[in-house]
Amino acid sequence: MSSKQAAAALAVTVAALQLGACSRGQPPVVMPLTVSVITVAPRAATFNEEYVAQIDASNAVDIRPRVGGVLEEQLPVEGERIKRGQLLFVIDPQPYIAALAQARADLAQSEATLEQARRDLARAQSLSELDAVSQQELDAATAKNKAGLASVEAGRAAVKTAQLNLGYTRLTSPIDGVMGRAQMRLGGLVTANSTLLSTLYEMDRMYVNLSISEQRMLILQGRLGQGLNQNTSRTPAFRLFLADGSEYPLSPKLNFIDPAVDTRTGTLAVRLEVFNPQGLLHAGQFARVQVAALQDPAAILIPQRAIQELQGKNYVWIVDATGKAQQRDVRMGLRLREDWQVEQGLQAGDTVIVDGVQRLKAGMAVNVSRASTGATAAIARAQ
């Protein structure tokens, strides 16, 4: 007899027994519920903490003109790599050339006036020795000479300012980087220290910014000791995952931990640094950061779907030595993919029900169907 035929015969027999029992006024026979179970077996596991992060350039410089005028030239193309000192924009220099010429002419006039004042002072001093001029005339000549000196100094400062303003009409790159989008087109009128022309991004090194809650930071520091602080040999290893789920090939390093907690959010700012030789990372990208928070050589892990919650407390269904289902309160720890760490409530050898818990009642007899770890994971992915 095949297995299907045997199952059919068993079903007919059970139905007949139930009918007979009902006809005699007895309750029907209830077949034990079949559930899927696993046996708790501690194993070594590494638990990772995961955080949402945003990537930023290690240096971003806004290019704003120091002088106003009409934008005449834009040399680099948007998105082009540029070198430090490379010419970026040119503002119409003609007004500043004229201003420089005017400042030089005023300086020359002041120098001529000073020369005459010096001669007048020397003549007055000579005559004063002979009592040929009054003290008032000598004082006037001295004051005129000092005024001439001040006028020359002011003229030189004006020339220097005009030279600087003329130089500011040529905007060069302060860093090696990549040129962003141009915010002003040729022929546009720019305002000194105000108009944004473009932004330069230093892309060889990128920053990965994330925030860790104050509570989580204390937990990590307790587990990792001083290794979470920068510039130590025990700094934990970080892994960077991009938006498509792929892992970035280079490992970021801890760069900075904010010494103060943000009182508005209760979080602590953490910054990582990673090299970007292929230009895969861009400012503003979102990513995920994983850090190994705990290594447990004998972790008790069970599938997350086996965990039930009631009024803020967690429990699982187990099968006791008599083959009956019972509730067991548990305290949960960290998650590891489809599994969840049990910190308290289970021990090696316990039989935990992972599927078929919806109709269970305490003390109910059950038939168990053993599932391996791989089968359990496959069921979890299918659901």
C-alpha positions in Angstrom: 0.0 0.0 0.0 1.4 3.4 -1.0 1.8 6.3 1.5 -1.1 8.2 -0.1 -3.4 5.2 0.2 -2.3 4.7 3.9 -3.1 8.4 4.6 -6.5 8.0 3.0 -7.3 4.9 5.0 -6.2 6.6 8.2 -8.5 9.6 7.4 -11.4 7.3 6.8 -10.8 5.5 10.1 -10.5 8.7 12.1 -13.8 10.0 10.5 -15.5 6.7 11.4 -14.3 7.0 15.0 -15.5 10.5 15.3 -18.9 9.6 14.0 -19.1 6.7 16.3 -18.1 8.9 19.2 -20.6 11.6 18.3 -23.3 8.9 18.0 -22.5 7.8 21.6 -22.5 11.4 22.9 -18.7 11.5 23.4 -16.5 14.4 22.2 -14.7 13.9 18.8 -11.1 12.8 18.8 -8.8 15.8 18.1 -5.6 15.0 16.2 -2.4 16.6 17.4 -1.3 19.7 15.5 1.8 19.3 13.3 4.4 22.0 13.8 7.8 22.7 12.5 10.6 22.9 15.1 14.3 23.4 15.6 16.6 22.2 18.4 18.5 25.0 20.0 22.2 24.6 19.4 24.6 27.4 20.4 27.1 28.5 17.7 29.7 31.2 17.1 28.3 34.3 15.6 29.4 37.9 14.9 26.7 40.5 15.3 26.8 43.7 13.3 25.3 47.1 14.0 23.9 48.8 10.9 23.4 52.5 10.4 22.1 54.8 7.6 24.8 57.1 6.4 25.3 59.9 3.9 28.4 60.4 1.8 30.1 63.8 1.5 33.2 65.2 -0.1 36.2 65.6 2.1 36.3 69.2 1.0 33.8 71.3 -0.9 34.6 74.9 -1.8 32.0 77.4 -3.0 33.4 79.7 -5.7 32.2 83.3 -5.1 33.8 86.4 -6.7 35.5 89.0 -4.5 34.6 91.7 -7.0 31.5 92.4 -9.0 31.1 92.7 -12.8 30.1 90.9 -15.9 31.2 87.2 -16.2 33.3 87.0 -19.4 34.8 83.5 -19.4 34.3 80.0 -17.9 37.2 77.8 -18.7 36.7 74.3 -17.2 33.7 72.2 -18.3 31.3 71.2 -15.6 32.3 67.9 -14.1 35.9 68.2 -15.2 38.8 67.4 -13.0 40.9 70.5 -12.2 44.2 71.3 -10.5 44.9 73.7 -7.7 45.7 77.1 -9.2 43.8 76.4 -12.5 41.9 79.4 -13.9 38.1 78.9 -13.6 36.3 82.2 -14.4 37.1 85.6 -15.7 35.2 88.7 -14.8 35.4 91.8 -17.1 38.6 93.4 -16.0 38.3 96.8 -17.9 36.7 98.8 -15.0 39.4 97.5 -12.7 42.2 98.3 -15.2 40.8 101.9 -15.3 40.6 102.0 -11.5 44.2 100.9 -11.2 45.3 103.6 -13.7 43.4 106.3 -11.7 45.0 105.1 -8.5 48.5 105.3 -10.0 47.8 108.8 -11.3 46.6 109.9 -7.9 49.7 108.4 -6.3 51.9 110.3 -8.7 50.1 113.5 -7.9 50.5 112.9 -4.2 54.2 112.1 -4.6 54.7 115.4 -6.6 52.9 117.4 -3.9 55.1 115.7 -1.2 58.2 116.6 -3.1 57.2 120.2 -3.1 56.3 120.1 0.6 59.7 118.7 1.4 61.5 121.5 -0.4 59.3 124.1 1.3 60.1 122.5 4.7 63.8 122.5 4.0 63.8 126.1 3.0 61.8 127.1 6.0 64.1 125.3 8.3 67.1 127.1 6.8 65.5 130.5 7.2 64.4 129.6 10.7 68.0 129.3 11.8 68.5 132.8 10.6 65.3 134.0 12.2 64.1 135.0 8.7 60.7 133.2 9.1 58.2 133.0 11.9 57.5 129.9 13.9 54.0 129.8 12.4 55.4 129.6 8.9 57.8 126.8 10.0 54.9 124.9 11.6 52.8 125.3 8.5 55.6 123.9 6.3 56.0 120.9 8.7 52.3 120.1 8.7 52.2 120.4 4.9 55.1 117.9 4.6 53.4 115.4 7.0 50.1 115.7 5.0 52.0 115.0 1.9 53.5 111.8 3.4 50.0 110.6 4.5 48.6 111.4 1.0 51.4 109.3 -0.6 50.7 106.4 1.8 47.0 106.5 1.0 47.8 106.6 -2.7 50.0 103.5 -2.4 47.2 101.7 -0.5 44.7 102.7 -3.2 47.1 101.3 -5.9 47.5 98.1 -3.9 43.7 97.8 -3.6 43.2 98.4 -7.3 45.8 95.7 -8.1 44.1 93.2 -5.8 40.7 94.0 -7.4 42.1 93.5 -10.8 43.6 90.2 -9.8 40.3 89.1 -8.3 38.7 89.3 -11.8 40.5 86.0 -12.5 39.2 83.2 -10.2 41.4 80.2 -9.7 40.9 76.8 -8.0 42.0 76.6 -4.4 42.1 72.8 -4.4 42.4 69.7 -6.6 39.0 68.5 -7.3 36.0 68.2 -9.6 34.0 71.2 -10.8 30.3 71.2 -10.1 27.5 72.7 -12.0 28.0 76.3 -13.1 25.4 78.6 -11.4 26.0 81.6 -13.6 26.1 81.8 -17.4 28.4 84.0 -19.4 27.3 87.6 -19.6 25.6 87.5 -16.2 26.2 90.2 -13.7 27.9 88.9 -10.5 27.9 90.5 -7.1 31.0 90.6 -5.0 31.1 88.0 -2.1 27.6 87.0 -2.9 27.0 85.3 -6.3 27.7 81.5 -6.3 29.5 80.6 -9.5 30.1 76.9 -8.8 31.3 74.4 -6.2 34.5 72.4 -6.3 34.5 68.9 -4.7 37.6 67.1 -3.5 36.7 63.5 -4.5 39.8 61.5 -3.8 38.8 61.1 -0.2 35.2 60.9 0.9 33.5 61.3 4.3 30.8 59.0 5.5 28.6 60.7 8.0 26.3 58.8 10.4 24.5 59.4 13.7 24.5 56.9 16.6 22.0 57.2 19.4 23.3 57.9 22.8 22.1 54.6 24.2 23.6 52.6 21.3 26.9 54.5 21.7 27.1 53.5 25.3 26.4 49.9 24.4 29.1 49.9 21.7 31.6 51.5 24.0 30.8 48.8 26.7 31.4 46.0 24.2 34.3 47.5 22.3 36.0 49.4 25.2 38.2 52.2 24.1 38.4 50.8 20.5 35.5 53.0 19.4 37.6 56.1 20.1 39.7 57.3 17.2 43.4 56.8 16.9 43.5 53.6 18.7 44.7 50.2 17.7 41.4 48.6 18.6 39.3 50.7 16.2 36.5 48.4 14.9 36.2 47.4 11.3 33.5 49.2 9.3 31.9 48.0 6.1 30.2 50.3 3.6 27.2 49.2 1.5 25.8 51.3 -1.4 22.2 51.9 -2.3 22.1 48.8 -4.6 23.1 46.5 -1.8 26.7 46.0 -3.1 29.6 46.3 -0.7 32.2 49.0 -1.4 35.5 47.3 -1.9 37.5 49.6 0.4 37.0 49.7 4.1 36.3 53.1 5.7 38.3 54.2 8.7 37.1 56.2 11.8 37.9 59.8 11.3 36.0 61.8 13.9 33.5 61.4 16.8 31.7 64.5 17.9 32.6 65.3 21.5 29.0 66.5 22.2 25.6 64.8 21.9 23.0 66.7 19.8 20.4 67.6 22.5 17.7 67.9 19.8 18.0 64.4 18.5 19.9 62.6 21.3 22.5 61.3 18.8 26.2 61.5 18.4 27.8 62.4 15.0 30.4 60.0 13.7 32.4 60.5 10.6 34.3 57.8 8.6 36.9 58.4 5.8 37.3 56.2 2.7 39.4 56.6 -0.4 37.6 57.0 -3.8 40.1 56.2 -6.5 37.5 55.1 -9.1 35.1 57.8 -8.4 32.2 55.5 -7.4 31.2 57.6 -4.4 29.5 61.0 -4.8 28.6 63.7 -2.4 25.0 63.3 -1.1 24.8 59.5 -1.7 23.0 57.5 0.9 24.6 54.3 2.1 24.6 51.7 5.0 27.5 51.2 7.4 28.0 48.0 9.3 30.3 47.6 12.3 31.0 44.4 14.2 29.5 45.1 17.6 29.8 41.7 19.3 31.4 38.3 18.8 29.7 35.5 20.7 31.3 32.0 20.6 28.1 30.3 21.9 25.2 32.4 20.7 21.6 31.1 20.8 19.9 32.0 17.5 16.4 31.3 16.4 14.4 32.5 13.4 12.7 35.9 14.0 9.3 34.5 13.0 9.4 32.2 16.0 9.4 35.2 18.4 6.0 36.3 19.6 5.3 39.6 21.4 2.6 40.4 23.9 2.4 43.7 25.8 6.0 44.6 25.2 7.4 41.2 26.2 8.7 38.4 24.0 8.0 34.7 24.2 8.4 31.5 22.2 6.5 28.2 22.0 8.5 25.2 22.9 7.8 21.4 23.0 8.3 19.9 26.4 9.4 16.4 27.3 5.8 15.1 27.1 5.3 16.4 23.5 3.1 19.3 24.5 3.4 23.0 23.5 4.3 25.5 26.3 5.1 29.2 26.3 8.5 30.4 27.4 9.4 34.0 28.1 12.6 35.2 26.5 14.8 38.2 26.4 16.1 39.1 23.0 19.4 40.6 21.9 20.8 41.5 18.5 19.5 40.5 15.1 21.6 38.5 12.6 19.9 38.4 9.1 16.8 36.2 9.5 17.8 35.1 13.1 17.5 36.8 16.5 19.7 36.3 19.4 18.2 35.0 22.6 20.0 36.4 25.6 17.9 34.7 28.3 15.1 32.0 28.4 16.5 29.2 26.2 19.3 26.8 26.5 20.9 24.1 24.4 18.7 21.2 23.6 15.3 23.1 23.9 12.9 22.4 21.1 11.4 25.6 19.7 8.4 25.8 17.4 9.0 28.1 14.4 6.0 27.4 12.2 2.4 26.6 13.1 2.1 28.7 16.2 -1.1 30.4 15.2 -3.4 27.7 16.6 -1.4 26.7 19.6 -2.6 26.6 23.2 -0.6 25.9 26.3 -0.6 22.2 27.0 -1.7 21.2 23.5 -0.2 17.9 22.2 1.7 18.5 18.9 3.4 16.4 16.3 6.8 17.8 15.4 8.5 18.1 12.0 12.2 18.7 12.3 13.6 21.4 10.1 17.3 22.0 9.4 18.8 25.4 9.6 19.0 25.6 5.8 15.4 24.5 5.4 14.3 27.1 7.9 16.1 29.8 6.1 14.5 28.7 2.8 11.1 28.9 4.4 11.8 32.3 5.7 12.8 33.6 2.3 9.7 32.0 0.7 7.5 33.9 3.2 
